Amino acid sequence: MKLLSVVVPTTLLVLTSLAPAQIRPVSGKVVIPDSSIEKSGDLGKRAHTNIQLFMPTRPMQNAQPLGPPYSGYAYETPASLGCVYNLVKVVAGCDPNTVTANPTGGAKMIAIVDAYDAPNAASDLSAFSTQFGLPAANFEVVYASGSRPGYDAGWEIEESLDVQWSHAMAPDAQIVLVEAASSSLSDLLAAEDVASKMVNAAGGGEVSNSWGTSEFSGETSYDSNFVKANVVFFASSGDSPGTIWPGTSPNVVSAGGTTVRRNPSTAKFLSEYPWEDAGGGVSSQEARPSYQSGIASIVGNARGVPDLAFDSNPITGVWVYVSDQGGWYIVGGTSVASPSLAGIINSAGSFESSTDAELTTIYGNLGVATDFRDVTAGYCGPYAGYSGVKGWDFCTGVGVDKGKTGK
């Protein structure tokens, strides 16, 4: 199967022969799967994933049965990001190798909409949960068309990421993977309708969409697919400068990306910056929604994205398990942000009546330091021209999560 397409040289924090807690930077590669590359003719017709993989130059060493699958690496676990985002009692440094308290809570349902089939989604989610000490998931796979879809390697990694990290942030919520017959917008939106009906019938919750397409004329006619009573919709903002749909829809929480910075010798959390490759900006098609009236001086009359952000840089990526593709991956991209933020909002427990109501709450708490951590340095966007600044910005929106209040 063909998975890897684009390779970007970079550096990687990887285990040495020293004591397990010690790390140092060595060479690695960022790999962009074919499924994340928009092809000629896709615009307005077919969606792509928003994942990037971080591949170490040297093989992983020192496998372990609980916690990070390999010791001595500074890649993110449910416990380490639970610590970074104040979802658990904060331990100094939030070191992935030492923190063990996972996020808790969650209720009702989170539905994941993706294309094609992940044949081992249930068993891989079980293995992920066991590795990190999470409770067993209440999990179900639904075929939106009524028949099992075909297979795509990149989309399988996407699906594994989505179900594993929504469960990591809201371990008590029911997770439903709704598989579309293909990555065409017509099939994905048919799956969206299946997913939102299921969440509504479950009493409320969230629908996460990590896929997208460059903005196109006529996209607003599809925005109604992201409106359903008692359902809050999420979508990735994209993994390249500029904007993608449905991340620009006013009916979704647009999930942007950050870089979680760690000390390269101790793995201790240092700070959080915008991920320079994350999508963000002003929509070319969507009008500014009422919940963004307070930032009209920044966005003008158009929808601005993202709304919130979450760790997405592949070189500060998260562990994901895909058994039939070799096991453990380090995954980044704003595909990490959408299901993770859906899980956080779910575990916060407000269960708003709509996405508009959720975003009205979020924007109403813009600047509240106990609810969100403002990211005020760094850059992103076309020509690297956007900056992380005090208040709302095109790189991280209102900022990053800080606990379960204000959302």
N, C-alpha and C positions, 0 to 999 in steps of 0.2 A: 504494500500500500504506500502511496506517496503522501507524506505528511509535511516534510520540511521544505521550505522554499527560499526564504531570505535569511541570511546569516549576518549578524552585526557583531564584530569583535568588541569585547568589553572586558571588564574584570569581574571576578567572582570571589566571594568569601567562601573558602573551602577548608576542610579539615586537613591538618598537617599530622605528622607523626608525633607531635607533642601531646601534652595532656589534653583530654577531650574539651575542656573549657576554653582552650586557646585556639584562636583562629588567625588567619592572615590572608590578605588578598592574593589571588592567583588568577590566571587567565580563564576566561569562559566565553560563551557565545550566547547572544540573544537570537533566537530563531523564531521567525514568523511563519506559521503554518499557511498552507494554501487557502484554507478556509477563512483566513483573516485578510486576504488580499481581494480588493474589489476589482472585478474583471470588466473588460470592455463589454458594454451591453447590459451590465447589471443595474445601472441607475434606474431607480423607480420600479424595478422588477424583481430583484434578487438581493438578499441580505448576506452579510458576512459576519463572522465572529469577531470578537475584540480581545483575542488572547495572544500573548507572546510567551515564549518558553525560554528559560534560562538554563543552558546546558553547560555543566562543568567540563573543563578540558580533561581533568583527571577523574577516574571513577570514584564514586562515593565509597567511603570506608566507614567502619565501625557502626554497623547496623545495630539498632536497639529495639526492644519489643514495645516500649511505651514512651510517649513523648515524641520529640522530633525523630523521624525514622532513622536518621544518622546523626550522631552526636558531633558537636563542635562546629556546626554551621549556624549562621545568623539569619536563616530564613524563617518566615513567620508561621506560627502555629496558632490555633484558636486561643490558647492561653496567652501567648505573647501579644496578640492584637487585642484581646480582651483587656489586657493590662494597659496597652497604649491608649485605648479609647475609653478607659475608665468604666468598663463594663463589669469589672471585678475589683477587688481591693488592689490598689496600685502598689507594686513592689518596685523599689528603686532599680532602674535599668531595664525592667521588663524583658530580661534576657530569655530568648526562646529555649535555651538549654537548661534553665533552672525554674522558670515559672510553671506552675501546674494547675492553677485555678482557671477553669474554663468558664465562659459566659453561661448563664443559666436563664431559664424562663422561655417564653414563647407560648403561643396558644393558637387555636383555630388553624388556618391554613396558609401556606406559602406555595404558590404554583410557579413552576419554572417553564417557560416556553422556549423550546429549541427545535432545530431541524434534525431530521434523520434519527437513527436509533443508537442508543448506547446499550449494547447487549448485556453488559455486566454492571449496570448502574446500581442495582440493589446490593450486590455482593461487594462492590467497590466502596459504596457508602458504609457498609457494615465494617469493612476492613479499616477505613478511615476513622470511624468512630472508636473502634477498639484501640487503634494506634494512639489516639490522643485522649483516651479516657472519657469520651463523650457517651451519653446514654444512647441506646439503640434507637434508631430513627423510626418514626411512623411514616412509611414511605410507600408510594404507589407510582406506577408508570401507566400513562394513558396514551393511546394512539389516537390522535385527533381525527384521522380519516376513518378510523375503525379497523385499519389494517397496519401491521407492523411496517415501519418505513425501512428504506434501504440504509446503507451504512456509509459514513464518512469519518475518517480518522480524526481530522481536526475538530469536527463537531462533537465527536465522542469526548475529547478532552474538555471542550466547552461544557458539555452536559455534566461531566464528572465534577468539574470545578463548581458549577452552579448549585448542584444538589448538596455537595459536601460543605460548601461554605455558607449556604443559607442555614443548613442544619447546625453548623458550628456556632453561629450567632444567635440562633433561636432553637435550641435542642428539643424543646417540648412542643414545637409547632409540627403539624402534619406537613410533610413535603410531598408535593405531587409534581412529577415531571410529565409535561404534556408534549409529546413528540409530534412535530409537523411532518407531513409527508415529504417535504423538500424545503430548500431555503428560499423558494419563491415567496414574494410578499403575500400572494393570495393564500398559499398554504400556511404561512406563519400567522396571518391574521385570522384564518379559520381556527387555528390552534389557540390563538389569543382569546377568541370568543368562548371556546370550550373551557379554557382555564378560568376566565373571569366568572363564568356561570358556576363552576365548581366552588370557587372561593366564596361567592355570594351565598350558595346553598349551605356552605359550612359555617355561616354566620359572620363572615368577613375575613379580611387578611390582605395579602399582597400578591401581586403577580410581577415576576422579574423577567426582564428581556435584556440579554447581554449582546444581542445582535443589532445590526443597523446597516444603513446605506447612506451615501452622500445625499444631501438634501436635493429635492427635485420638485418641479412644478406639479402641483396637484396633490402634494402630500397632505395638505390640510383636510382633504376629503376622507382620509383614512383615520383622522384623529379620534373619531367617534368610537373606534374599536378599543380605546383606552378609557372608556367611561362605563362604569358599572357600580351600582349601589353597594356600599360597604367594601369596596375594593380600592386599594392604593397601588398604582402601577409604577414600576421603576424601569429605567432604560439606561444603558451605558452611554457616555458622552463621546466615546470614540478614542482611538489610539493614534491619532495624527492631528496636526494643527487644523483648527476649524471645527465645523459642526456636522453632525449626522442626525438622521431621523431614524427611529422615533425619539431619540434623545432630546430633540428640539420641540417635541410636542408639548403644548402647555398642559396636557393631561397625564404627564409622567413626571416622576421625580428623576431629574437628570443626574446621573452618578458619574462624577469626575474622578480624577486620579491624583495621587500624591506619591512622593518618595519618602519612605521611613528611613531616616538616617541613623546608623549605628556605628559605634566605635569599632574600627576594624581589628582591634586587638582584644577587646573585652566583650563585644556584642551588646554593650549597653545602649539603650535608646538615647539619641542625642536631640533630635528635633524632626520636624516634618516640613517638607518643601513641596511645592507643586511638582508633579511629574511633567517634565517639559514636553513630552509627546502626547499628553492627554488632550482630548478634544475640549473645546470651549470657544465661546464667542457669541456673536449675535446671529440669530437665524435670518436667513434670506427669504423665508416663506411665512413664518409664524409671527403673529402679532403679540405684543407684550400682554401677558395675562394680568388680571387685577392684583394678584398677590405680589407682583413685582412693581407695583406703583411706587413703592418707596425707593426703588433704585432706578427710576425713570431717567435721572440725570446721567446714569452710566450706560443704560441699554437703549435709550431712546424709545421708539415706538415698537420695537421688536422684542421677541422672546430672547432672553439671555440665558446661557447655560455655562457651567452646570449649576445645580442647586446645592449639592453636598459632594464631598469627596472622601476617598478611602484609599488606602495603600494599593497602588496599581503598577508601580515600576517593576518590570521583571527582575531587575537586579536587587530588588528588595521584596521578592515575590513570596507566594504562599505555597505550602505543600499540597499536592493533589495526587490522588492515587488512581491509576488507570492500569488495571492488571494485564490486559491483553496488549498493551503497548510498552511493556517493560517495567511497570510498577510506579515508582514515585517520580513526580515531576515538580519543578519549581516554576510556578505560573504567575504571570503578571498580565497587564492590560486592564482596561476599565471593565472588562468582564468580571474581574474580581469584585469591583465596587458595587455593581447592581445587586447581586444576590446577597452580599454581605450587609449592605445598607437595608435591604428588604428585611433581613433577619433582625437587625438592630431595631428597626421601627416596629416589627412584630413584637419583639421582646419588651419594648417600651410599654406596650399594652394599651395605647390610646384607641386603636382601631377606629380611625376616622371614617366618616361616611363616604369620602371620595378623595381622590388625589388632590383636588383643589382645596379641600378642607385641611389635608395634611400639610400642603405647602403654605397655606395661609398661616398655620401654626408655626411652621419653621421660619418663615420670613418675619412673622411677628416677634420671634425671639432672636432675630439677627443682632449680633453684638452682645448677647447675654453670655458672659464668660463661663457660667456654670453649665450651660447647655451645649456650647460649641467652642472649639478651640480655633481661633482665627489664625490663618496661615498668612503671614505678612511679609514674607521674603521669597525670592525665587521668581521664575518666569515660565511662560508657556506660550502657545499660540503661534499664529502666522508671523514669520520673521522673528520669533521669540519676543514678540512685541507686547505681550500682556505680562503684568507683574502681579505677584501676590502682595496685596496692600491691606491696610486696616479696613475692615468692613467687607462688603461683597466684592468679588472680583471674578474675572473670566477664567481663572485657573482653578479655583476651589469653591466658588460660590460663597455660601455663608461660612464655609470652613469645614472642619472635620468634627466627627461626633465626640462628645464628652459626656458619657453616662447616658441615662435613659430619660432625662427630663427635657422638656421643651420640644418634644416631637411626638 
